[in-house]
């Protein structure tokens, strides 16, 4: 029987005291390629956006000789693997807990492999957020603690499936992952209609996927960047399928994960056994989750576009972290594509306007407008 507990640090300051370790699951670094094809979806979903996008597309074609290709474009979060590891570890250590951090970038394991060369992070699990195609969309699966000696081989298997998907093969892969005794497979943000297929269609596909593959998944994620209502839906989904709930912060900016797991495990593998064999999971929501959700999303957006002068070369400005094919189809940072070395004026103005929303009175006013104290009382409906 699945046994998930959920606590909130702003309600109970002593919630972590009876535990030994804190586990940060699902966060991203500058090794994660975040697709920009959602912009094309926005144009379809919100007609008011279509004229603006059309103008950008025409300008790119006429001025730069570049055809806008949203699917081939991407941006990367600002934090390097070491900075991300230290951020997540630091938040946990402030609770007087031993920190375990599992970074799961999109479809690659570069960050944990790099971190394993750093003494303070050498025990980090090899993890990935796998975008697994299913019907008209993809489901994001957190695959944590791949066996070190076969992690590259596993990634080749996952990449091959992504290129050549089939329902039968997906079940075979998930079954094989489940046979790896130390691997943890989490269904990330299961109720988020990320690909905008429609809420009813998405929920049908989620339940169909769980019917076929739920036996090979070890937990459903309560996502630290998704809103209260969606996480309540995940909780109901877990009850329906008798599955564990687990944390997953999904950090892309510089705010640490808004939830963690609490455990008495002394290693990540021991934590995996706690989840898989003992079917126990203790989720702790951090104070930042109590902030208005829209305000947190705004701050995360500003984190993605602001400058970081002290960061390594290539991570300092937003256009060094955003990529698009050039006129010859070679993917390059936008900073290398501007003819005069800087973004067009209207783009700089747009970026500046978004940044202004996060400053002083404007930010405070928006936060107040978006505040809903009722959500804090409802929590996740335990």
N, C-alpha and C positions, 0 to 999 in steps of 0.2 A: 504494500500500500504506500503510495507516494506521500511523503511528509514534508511539506514546505511551510516555513514560517517567514513572516514578513514583519519587519520592524522599521521604525522611523527615528532617526537620530534627534530630530527636533522635538519629538515627543518623549523620548527616553534617552537621556544622555549616558545612561549606564548600559545601553543595549549590547555593547561589544565586550563588556568586562568579563564575561564568563567564557570568552573564546580566546584562542591562542593566535589565530592567523586571520588575515583579511585577504581576499582574492579579488583582484581586478580582472574582469573578463571583458573582451570585445572593446578594444580601442584601436585607433588608427594613427599612422605616422606618415611622413612624407614619402614612404615607399608605396603608399596605397593610391591607386589610380581611381579617382572618383569621376564617373562618366558625366558628360554634359548633355546627354541625349534627353534628359528630363526637360530641357528648354524647349525642344520640339514638342514634347507632350503638353507643356504649358500653352503653347500656341494653339493646340487643338482643344484643350480643356477650357481655356480662358480667351475668348475671342478678342478681348481688349488688348491682349498681349501680341496678337498676330501682326498688326501693323508695325509695331516697334521691332519685332524680330525680322519682318520682311525688309525694313529699312536697313538693319544691320547686315542682312544677307546681301542686299544690293550693293551696299557700300564696300563690303569685303570683296565682291566680285569686280567692281569697277575700279576701285582705288588700289587694291592689293593683288588682284588677279587670283584670289583664293575663293573657291566654292565652299560655303559653310557646310561642314560635315560634323554634326553633333555627335554621332555615334563614335567617330574616331577621335573626338576631342575629350580632354579630361583635365581635372585639376588635382593637385595633391595637397593634403593638409600641411600646415606649417611646421609641425614639430618633427625633429629628427628622432630616430629610434631611442637614442640615449636620453634626450630631453623628455620624451613621452614616458619612458620607463621610470625616470626619476620623479616625474610629476605624479604618476599613479602610486609609486612606492611611498612617496612623501605623505600623501593624504592618508594612507593606511597606517603608517608609522606614527602619525599624530594621535592615533587611537590606542597607542601602545600595543600594537599588534605586529607580528611578523608579516611582511608583505610578500605576496606572490602575484606576479603580473603576467597575464597572457595577452599579448598583442596579436590581433587577427586582422591584418590588412586584407584588402580585396584581392583574392586570387593569386597571392604570392607570399612566400615565407622569407623574403629578404631581411625584414627587420629582426626577427628572432635569430636568424643565422648570423647577422652582423653583431647582435648583442652578445652572442655566446663567446665572442672574442674579448669581451669586456669583463674583467674579474667580478665586478659587483653584480653582473647580470648573467653570469655564465650558466645558471640553472634555469633560465627562462624556458618554458615549453615552446616547442615548434608548433605554431598554430596559424590558422588561415580562416578568413571568411570566404567561403566558396559560394559563388553565384551559380546555382544549379538550375538549368533550364527545366521548366515544367509547364507543359501546355503553352499558353500564350504569354507566360511571364517566366521569371526565375524566382526561386526561393533562396534566401541567404542562410547558409548553414555554417555555424561556428564549429570548426573541427580543431579541437585543442589537444595538444600533447601527442602529436604524431611521433612514431619511433624515429629517433635521430638518424639511424643508419639507413632508413628507408623513406625519409621524408621527401627527398627529391623524386624518388620513384612514385610515391603517392601523388605528388603534385602533377606529375606527367599523366597519371591516370585520370585525375580530376580535370585537367586541361583537355584531354582527349574526349572526355564525355561532354564537356561544354561545347566543343566543336562538333560533336556527333551525338546529340542526345537521343535517348529512347527510354521509355518508362521501365522496361525490363532491365536495361543496363543500370539505371539509377538504383533500382532495388538491389541489384547485385553488389554495387559499390557500397551502399549503405550497410548491407549485411556484412560485407568484408570488413568495413570499418568497425562495426560492432564486435567483430571477432578479435579485434586488437584490444586486449584487456585494459590497456592504460589510456585509451583514446576516449575523449568526451565529445559527443556530437550534440549540438544545441540548435534548435530551430529559432533563428533570430527574428525579432519583430514579426511574428507570424501573422498578426492582424493588420499590418500596414499594407494598404493597396499601393505599393510603391510604383508599380508599372501602370497605374490608372486604368485597370481593366474593368472597373466597376465593383462596388462593395459586395453586391450579391454574388457576382461571378468569382471574385477573389475568395470569399468565404466558402463557396462550394469547392473550389480547387484546394483550399487548405484542408478541408475535411476529407476530401478524396485522397490527398497526399498522405494524410495521417492514417487513413484506413489501410493504405497500401504499405506504408513505411514506418508507421509510428513505433513498431516494435524495435526498430533499429536506432531510434532517437532517444536521447537520455534526459532531455529537459526542454521546456519552452521558456523563452526569454522574456522577462520583464525589462523593457528597454528604457534606459535612463534618458534618452532624448525624445521619446514618444510621450504623448499626453496621458493624463489620468484615465480618460474614458477608454482609450485603446488598451491600456494595460489592464483595466478591469475586464475587458473582453478577452484578453489573453488568460486571465485568471479563470474565467468561466470555461474557456476552451480546455484548460488544464483539468478542470473538474470533470468535464464531459469525457475526456480521454484518460482520466486517472494518470496524469503525467506530473512530474515535478516542475516547479517554477525555479528559475535561476536568474541571477543578475546578469546584466550586460549593459555597460554604460554607453557604448557606441560613440565615444568621444572622437571628434574630428578637430576641435579647436584647442584652446589652452585651458579650458575649465576641466578639472579632473572628473572621472566618471561619477555620475550622480547616484550610482548604487554599487555595492560590492557584495560578495558573499562572506559570511562569517563561518569559521571552522576551527576545529582543534587539530586538524591535520598538520603535519610537520613538513610535508612535501606536496608538490602539485599532484603527483601520482596518487598519493594517499587521499587527497581531496577528490580525485576522480573516483576512487573506490568508494568513498563516502557517498557520492552521488549515485553511482551505478549499482553498487551492491547493497548498500544500506538504505538507498533511496531517501536520503536526507539532504535538504538544502535550506540554508538560513540566509535570507536576503535582507540587507540593510540599506535603506534609502538615506542618502546624505542630504544635508540641509539645502543644497542647491536645487534639489528636485522640488522643493516646496515653493521655489520662485515661480512666477507666472510663466507658463510654457512658451507663449509667443515671445516673451521678452528673452528667454533663454535661447530660442531659435535665432532671434535677431542678434544676440551677442555672439553666437556661434558663427553666424554669417559674417559679422564684422571681424571676428578672429581670422576667417578665411581670406579676407581681402586687405587687412591692414599690414603695415610694414613692420619688420622685425630686424632692425639694424644690427643687432648683436648675433643673429643667427648665421650659420655658415652660408657662403656664397651659393646662390641658387635657391635659397629659401627665404630671402629677405623681403621681396616685393611680390604682390599678388600676380603680376604678369610673368614672373620667373617660375611661378607655381602652377600656371595654366598653360595647356599645350594644345596645339592644333596643327594639322598638316599644312605645309607651305605649298606654293604653287606646283611643286614637283612631287607632292605627296609625302614628303619627309616630315615626320612629327617633330616639332620644335617648340620651345617656350615662346609665348606671345612676345616677350621682351625682345626676342631676336627677329620678330616679324614686322615690327613697326618700322616704316621707312625712315622716319626721322629720329628713331631711338626712343620715342615715348608714345604712349597711347594717344589716340585722337582726343580732341578736347571734350567732345560730348561723352566719351567713356569716362574720362577723368572726372567730369562733373557728376556723372551718375554714381561713380564710386565714392566721391566726396560726400554726396547727399546721403548715401547709405551710412557712411561713417558718422555723419552728423547726428543720425538717429540714436547713436550710442553715447552721445556726449551730454553731460550735465543735466540741465533742466528738461531737455527734450527726452532723454532716456528715462528720467524719473517720472515724467508725465505719462509716457507710454506704459511704464511698469505699473503705475497706479491704475491706468485705464484697463489694463489686462488682468489685474488682480482678481482672484475669485477665492475668497476665504472658505467658501462652501466646499471646495475641492479638498482642502486640508482636513475638514471634518469627515468627509466621506472616505478619504484615503482610497484603498483598493477594496473596501467593503468586507473586511474580515468580520 
